[in-house]
Amino acid sequence: MNRVLVATSNPGKLRDFAGAAAPHGIEISPLPTFASLPRVVEDGATFEANARKKAEQYSLAVPGELVIADDSGLEVDALGGAPGVHSARYAADEPHIAESNTDDQANNAKLIREINAVAPHQRTGRFVCWIAAARNGATLAVFTGKAEGLILDHPSGHNGFGYDPLFYFPEIRKTFAELTAEEKAHYSHRGAAFRSFLEWAASVDAK
């Protein structure tokens, strides 16, 4: 497998996948004409459900091709697991019914407000990623990855996207926004899920 088709137009996600794929000599490509395809409504109750829905529907646009889609987000323990599946729409007045994503700066600002009353040592949380691989509208397999860390009350770093500037990874004493795409792939939830996908894909090819 020399190329993986990813059902996303999010440049941050594409960089993350490219960083994870680079050590394996694999090219990451967005789904052709992705921008012109009908948007899949991410109304699932879980990351897995949204990943499956996206992979299945978008794979119909490229018959016979293997397509992956992911859904991911941040779970903060002190906030009862929020933002969770609403991570990309967290700053909306009603994230659970918002039809479009809110920008990263607004989402981060809301998260900082929400955790201000929480003691620093209690600001634990994790990034979660689910990847679904589908072909011809059917999910073939799903993969997951997590990264445990602490949530800062101020941004640090200029790389990455989303909540990366607020997600401090104690193992390396840096936020995800202070890492290159390759470094982030080594530690991140998306990198872990993608490596599981590659292992599965290699085993399928071997058969």
N, C-alpha and C positions, 0 to 999 in steps of 0.2 A: 504494500500500500504506500504509494508515493504522495497521495493527496487526500485531504479530508475536507468534505464540504460541510460548512457550518451555517446553520440557519440563523444568521444575525447580521445586522448592519451596525451593531455597537462597536466602535473602533477599539474601546477598552477591552472588550471580550476577545476581539480578534487578536489584539496584541498578546493577551494572556495565553490564548491557544497557540499562537505562533511561538511564544517563549517556551511552552511545554513541548511543542513538536520539534523545535530546532535540533535538540540533541539526537533525535531519531532520523534526521534527514527528511522529514515530512513537511510538505507544503500545506498551509492552511488557506482555504479559499472560501469567500462568502458564496452563498447560493447564487447562481446566475439570476439576474433580473429580480433579486430579492425585493428591491424597493418598489417594484410594480406589482408584487403579489398582495392579495388581500391580507390585512393584518389579522393574526390569530389573537383572539381575546384570551388573556391569561387570567381566567376566572377560577382556576383550580384551588382547592383548599390546601394543597401541599406543593412544594417545589417539584416533586416527582410528577405529579399530575400535570403541571404546566409544561414541564420538559417533554413529557410524552405527547401532549396535545400539539405542541409546536413541531416536534420532529415528524409526527404522523402527517399533519396537514401540509407542511412545507415539502415533505419528501414526494408528495404527489406531483409537484412541479417538475421533478427530474426523474421520470420513470426509470427504474432499474438501478438508480444510484443510491449508495448509502449516504444518509444525511444524519448529522448529529445536531441536537439543539440542547441548550442548557437552561435551567432556571436556578437562580442562586440569590442569596441575600444574607443579611446579618440578623442574628438572633441575640438579643441582649437579655441576660437573665433577670436583671432588676426591673426590666420593663415587660416581664411576662412573655418573653420571646419575641417581642416587637423589635424592629419593623417586620421581620419575617417575610412572608410571601408578598408583602406590600412594600418591600424595601425601595423599589424604584419609584414609588408614588407616595412615599411617607409624608412629604410636606403638603400634600393635598388636604383640603378640609375634611374629606371623607375618602381616605385611601382605598377602602374596600370597594368603592364604586367608581373611582376615578378612571376615566377612559384613556388618559395619556400619562406618561411619566412626568415627574417633576424634576427639576435640575439638581445636580449633585450638591451645589452650594446650599440650596434651600433644604435639601434632605439632611445634610450635615448640620446645618444651623438648628434644625428642629431636634435632632438627636442630642446635640450639646445642651439645649434647653431642658430636655427630658431627663438627662443624667446629672444635672447640676446638683440636685439634692441627694445624690447617691455618693456614699463614701468611695474614694478612689479604689480601695482594695475590693470593693463589691461590684465594680464595673466590669464584670466578666461577661464574655460573650463569644460567639463563634461565627465564622463565615461558613455557610453550607452551600454545596453545589450538587445538583443532580443533572446528569447527562443522559439523554435518551438517544439511541441509535435506531433509525427507522429506514425502511425501504418500501416503496409503493404503498404508503399509508399505514403500515403496520410496524409497531415497535418490536425490535428484535432483542434488545437488551437495555438495561439501565445500569448506571454507575453513580457512585456518590463519593464525596470527599468533604472533609471538615478541617478547619483550622481554628484552634482555640487561642484566645487572646484577651486583651484588656481594651476598654474603650476610653480614649483620651477626651479631655474637655477642651482641646485645642488642636487644630490640624498641624501635622508635621510631615513635610515632604511634598514633592511636586510631581511625582510619577503616579502611575495607576489611575484609578477612576473610582467613582462611587464613594464608599466610606473608607477607602484605603488610607487617607490621611489621618483618620481617627482610630484605626485598628493597629494597636501596638502588639507586636509578636515577641513575648518575653525571651524566647529561645535565642533570638539574635539581637534583641534590644533595639529594634527598629520598627517603624510602621511599614505597612505594605507600600505606602507611597514613597518610601525611601529606597526602594529596591528597583533594579532593572527588571525587565520582563522575564529574563532567564532566571534571575534570582527569585523573583516572586513565584515562578512556576515550581521551583523546588520545594517551597514551603506552603503554597496556597491550596485552598479547597478545590479550585478549578484544576490546578495542576495534578492533584491527587486523583480526581475523578477522570481526568483525561488519560493519565497513565493506565488506569484500570481499563479504560476503553481500548487503548492500544494493545494491552495484553489479550483482551478478548478478541480483537480483530486479528491478531497474529494467530491465535489458536483456531479461529474459524478458517483462516487461509491455509493453515497446516492440514486441515481436514479435507 
